[in-house]
Amino acid sequence: MTQPSTTTEPAAAADDTMTVRGGVPVEGELDIRGSKNALPKAMVAALLTEETCRLTNIAAIRDIDVVDELIGIAGGSVEHDPDQIRITAHSFSALGEDDVERLHAASRIPVLTTAVSLHRTGTAVVAAPGGCAIGPRPVDFHLRVLRAFGARDDHREGMIHLRADRLRGARIELPFPSVGATEQFLFAAVLAEGDAELANAAIEPEILDLISVLQKMGALISVEPNRTIRVTGVKALGGFEHRVIGDRLEAASWASLALATGGRITVRGVQQQDLATFLNVYRRAGGDFTIDAAGSTISFRRARRMLRPLAIETDVHPGFMTDWQSPFVTALTQAEGVSVVHETVYEDRLGYTDALRSLGAQIQVFTECLGPTRCRFGAANHRHSAVVVGPTKLHGAELVVPDLRAGFSYVIAAAAAEGDSVIHGVGLLERGYADFRTKLTAVGVDHS
């Protein structure tokens, strides 16, 4: 076996390493639970009230553990029952520097509690967010939003201390439809004094799910058709009960596994409309699917023996999501011809292609923009475009998971390859794929 030179040293823990024996037919059914990108944000929303809040359709992912710990440190409580969480935050204390630094290193979710902390205590501390190694995720947009609402910030040795006697409504325009900044705006605006407006807002399904939560709490929020969100602040918010939307990003990952291996995988619990763009691209590549009457159970398969090559550009919703890119591109290594990929959201998201080459994939990465969509990275010398030539016969290799979606793409490649592959760092996959190993077994991936 070979190991790509760009990876780091494998994790030593045995349970963090997995062997995948490729060439085994993939077929099975899976339940998709609450979205990794929606569930933790709904938990943060619960901190805006002293009343008890209940969430259902819970996924057992590691980001939930981070939010659990954060709520406990701040003075709230979290009760877990099968398929539900109850959160009560009668009191709330601003997090200290040590807790902020530790929690932010594990996840980018804690930065979203900044507006909440300002509402409830008048102070907050921010550090650089953690998460996957796919490029910088600066807090600049978050700070821009909070300053507009009247927060004052003081930078001290890598930490940012914020204060606000009272957040007040403001009109803000984002230079890029940032999901995190849009969420920060919502948390700030719902209890701010007066009206607030956000132009060029993110409108992902997970954002709309958060808006549904806040509306249940008593918030006054309207979403305009031109990416504008308007909020009228209220004096207090109440508790809620909410079923979190299914994880469309996880569903697309399993669908890409079916496409790459020529198998069939059925996913339950995710809505067709949230996957509309992905489904169109999936069909153009030579895949097919059937959907039940409710639009919540989708069976994915190949419609033809040889996949078709495609030109793909990632974009914010309703475009082709950046989190769909690496699993889907891995499937395109089995397409007959030349596929072109232009990543426009995260500048370092194509690093996983080095490992795919070690399995035999023919992929070249370029700094030029290989697509017509306006891109923030074209003049910055980032390797953000790729050309994939297929079909290629993949073989087993030794790999180290760099981030969540790339890690799943390694599993896809290993399942489609001949021979055994050893994958280190699979614990990272548990951040976004609940019961990951159990689900691999359910669809027939031979692993240990």
N, C-alpha and C positions, 0 to 999 in steps of 0.2 A: 504494500500500500504506500501511497505517497501523500504527503501533507503539504498544502499550499504554503508558500513562504510568507504570505501576508497574514497568517493567523497567529494568534498568541499561543502560549503553552496550554495544553489541555488541562482541564480541571482534574484534580487528583481523586475527588470523591467518586466511588464506583457507581453510585446511583445517579451521577450526573453524566454518565456515558452510556450510550446505547449502540448496539450492533443491529444493523438492518440488512436482511438478506433479500436482495432484489430479485425481480423476475417473477414474483408471486402474484397471481391475479388479485385485483383489488375490487371488492364488492361488499356492500353493507349499508346499514342505516344508522343515522346519528341524530341526537337531539342537540340543537343549538340553544344555549342558555343566554342570559342577559349579556349585553354588549360590554366588552372591556372598556370601550370609549364612552359609554353612557352610565353604567352602574356607579363607578366611583364619583362621578359628578353629581348624581342624584343624592349620594350620601353626603357630599359637601353641602348641597342645598338644604339638607335637614338641619344643618348648624345655624341656619338663619332664623330659626324659631325655637322657643322653649317647649313647644308641644311635641308629642311623640309622633314619629313618622315611620311608615311601614313600606318596605320594598319587597317585591316578589320576583320570581324568575331569576334567582341568584346563581351566578357562576362562581365556582370555587377557584378564583385566580389570586395571584399574589398581590396585585394592586389593592385588593380588598383588605388584606392584612395590614398594609401601610396605612390606609385610611382608618381602619379600626384602631391602630395604635395612636394615630394623630388625635382622633376623637377622645380617646381615653386620657391622653396628656392634657388636652384642652379642658377637660372636666366633664365631658359627656359620657354616655354609656351606649354600648352596642350589644344587642341580644340576638343570637343566631338560633333559628329553628330551621328544620328542613324546608328549603326553598324560600325562606324569607329572613329579612333583617328588620329589627326595630331599633330606631335611634332616638335617643332623648338627650337634649343638651340644655338642661335647666340653667346651667352656668357655663361660662366660656372664659378661658384665660388665654392670652396671647402666648404663642410658643416662644421659648428662649432660643438663643443662637445655636446651642449644641443640638437641640432637638431638630431645629430647622435644617441644619447642615446634614445631619444623619438621615432624616426622612427624605430630603430632596435628592440625596445621592441614590436613593432606592427607587424613586419615582418622580415624575413631573407633576403628579396630582397635588402635592401640598401647596404649590404656588397659587393654586386656585382658591385657597382659603384666605388669601390676603385681604380681599374686599370684605369677606365675612368677619375677619378679625378686626378690621377698621370699624365696621358697623357696631360690633359688640363690645370692643374695648378701646377704640380710638388709636390703637397701635398695631403694628405688624412687622415681622422680619422676613426678608426674602433672601434666598441664595440661588445660585445657578441650578436649574432643574436637572434631574437625572433622567433615566430611561434608556432607550436603545441608542447604540452607537451608529446613527445614520446621518450625522451632521449636527451642527450647533442648534440648540433650541433656546435662543436668548430670551431674557425677560423684558427686553426693551419694549415690546408691544404692550405687555401687561402694565409696565410703569407709565407708558404714554396714556393708557386708559385711566389709570388711577390718579395721575396728576390732573387730568382734565376734570375729574370729579372733586378736586381740591385737596388731594393727599400731598403731603410734603415728604420728601425722601432725603435721607442722609446716608452716604456711603462710608462704611467703616470696615477696612481690611477684608474685603470679599463678601461682606454682609451689607444688606440695604435695610435701614430702619425707616419705617413709614409712620406718619402720624396724620390724623384728621379729626377735628372736633365734630364735623358733620359732613358727610359726602353730599354734594349738590349736583343736580342734573347738568349734563353738558352735551354738546354735539361733537361727535368724534368721527373721523374718517380713517379707516385703516389703509395702509399702503398695500396690504395683501390680506385676503380673507382668512386670517388666522383663526383656527378653531379655539385655541386657548385664550386669545385676547377677546374673542366674542363671548366666551364663557365668563371671563373676568368682568366684562362689561355688564352682563346680565346680573351677576351677583352684586355688583356695585349699584346698578340702576334701580333694582326692585325696592330697595329701602332708602334710596337717596331722596333728597328734598327736590320736588319739581319734576320736570320732564327731561328725558334723555333720548338721544338718537345716535345710532351707530350706522354709518354708511360703509359700504363694501364689507359687510358682515359675512361670516361663514354661515351656510344654511344646510349643513349636513343633517341627515336624519337624527344623529345623536344630539345635535343642537336643538332640533325641534322637540325631541324627547325631553330635554332639560326644560325647555319652555313649557311643555305640558305639565311637568312637575311644579314649576314655579306658579303657573296659573292655578293649579289645584290649591296652592298655598295662599292664594289671594292676590297675586301679582297682576298688574295690568300691562300686558305685552301684546304688540301687534307686529306681524312680519309682513313687510311690503314686498311687491314682486321685483323690485330693483335692488335686492340685497340690502335693504334698509330695515333695521329693527328699531321700533319706538317703544319706550317704556315710560309710564307715569308712576313715580314712586309712591309707595303706601307706607303708613306708619308702622304696621306690624304684619307678620305673616303667621299662618297657622300650620298645623300638621297636615299630613297627606297619606294616602295609600296609592301605590303606583306599581304597575307591572312593567319592568324594564324591557325595552325592545330587544329582539334577538340580534346576535352579533353577525352582521352582514360580512364583516371582514373574515371571520372564521369560516363562514359558509363558503366564501370564494376560495379559501385555501383548500378545503376538502374537494371542491369542484375541480380545482386545478390538478389535484392528485389523480382524480378519475380521468381527466383529459390526458395527462402525461403517460399513464399506464394502460390506457385503453380499457379501464374498468367502469364500474357503475357505483355511484354513491348517492344515497338519498339523505337529504338533510331536512329536519323538521324544526319549526320554530322561528323561521326568518321570513320576512315579507318580500314578495316578488318586487314591489315598487322600490324597495330599498336597494335592490340589486339590478335595476333595469339596465343601466349602462354596461355592467359586467356581463349580463345575459346576452346582450347584442354582440359584444366582442367575442364571447364564448362561442356563439353560433357561427360567426364569421370565420373563426379559426377551425371549424369542422367539428365542434362539439354540438351536442343537442341536450334538451331537457324536457321534462314534462312537469306540469304544475297542477296541484289539486285545486278544487273549486274555491277554497278559502285563500289561496295564494300563499300558503305558509309551509307547504311541503313540496320540495323540488328534488327531482331525480336527475342527476347529471351523468352523461355518457358521451362517448364518441359517436358521431354520425357517419364517419368515413374512416377507412383504414389509415390514410395518411393525412395529417393535419395540414392546414393551409398557413403560409407565413402571413404576417400582418405588420402594419406600421402602427405603433401605439405611442400616445403621449399621455402622461399622467397630468391630472389637473385637480383643482378643488371641485367639490360636489356642485353640479351633477356630472362632472367629468369622470374619467377613469381614475379611480383612487390610487394614490401612491402605495397604500398597503396591499393592493391587489397585484402590484407590479412583479415583485420577485417570484411568488409562486406561479403566476401565469407565464412569465418569461421562461421559467424552468420547463414548463410544458412545451413551449415553442421550440425548445431544442430538438423536439421530435417532429417539427413541421418540415415539409419538403420545400426548401427555398430559403430566401433571405428575409428575416424579420428585422425591423428597426424600432428601437425604443428610445424615447426622449423623456427623461425624468425632469419635471419642472418644479417639484415641490421641495425635495430634500437633495442637497447637492452631493452627498456621499452615499446615496442609497445603492449604487451599483457595485460596491465593494465585494458583494457576494459572488460576482461572476468569476473572480479569481479561483474560488473553490470549485465552481462548476467546471472550469477548464481542467482542473485536476481529475475530474471524472470523465473527461473526454469531450466536453462541449466545445464548440467552435464559436467563441464570442470575442469581439474586439470592442474596447471602450474608448470613447473619444471625448475631447473637451468641447468640440463644436456642438451647436444645436442642430440635431438631425430631425427637424420638424418645424412646422410653421408657427406653433404657439409661442407667444412672447414669453421669454424665459429670463429669470433673474440671475442665471449663472453663466450665461454665454461668454461674457467678457472677463470672467473671474478665474479661468483656467481650472475649473472643476470637471472631473471625468463624469459626465452626467448623460451621455448618450451611448448607445450600444448597438452593434450589428450582430445578429445571431444567425448562423448558417446551419441548416439542418437538412435531413435528420442526421443525428449523430448517435453512434452506439456508445452508451455510457457504461462505465465499469466501476467497480468498488473503489473507494478511497477513504482516507482518514481526514476528518473535517472538524473544525471548531466553530461553534455557533457564535456569530458576532452580534446579532440582534434578532428580534422576535420573528418577523416575516421572512428574513433571510434564512433563519434556522428551519422554518417549515419548508422552504424551497430546497434545503439540503435533504430533508426527509423525502420529499417528492423525487428528487434526483436519485437518491439511494434506492427507493422502491422501484424506479424504472430501470436501474442499472443491473448489469450482470455481476454476480458475486456479492461479497459482503462489504459493507461500509461501516466504519466506526465513527460515531458522531459524539463529540465532547461538548459539554455545556448545554445539554438538553433541558436542564432545570430552568433555563431562561424561557423556554417555550411554555412553561407553566404560568408565566405572567399573563398570557393571553389565551391559552387553550386549556380549558378546564378538563380534567380527567384525560389528559393527552394520551398517555400510554394505553389506557383502556379503550379509547376511541380508535387508536391504531389497530388494536386487536380486533375491534368490531368490524373494521373494513378489510381485514385480511392481510395487513402488512406484517410480515414475519420479522419479529424483532425480539431482542432480549437485552 
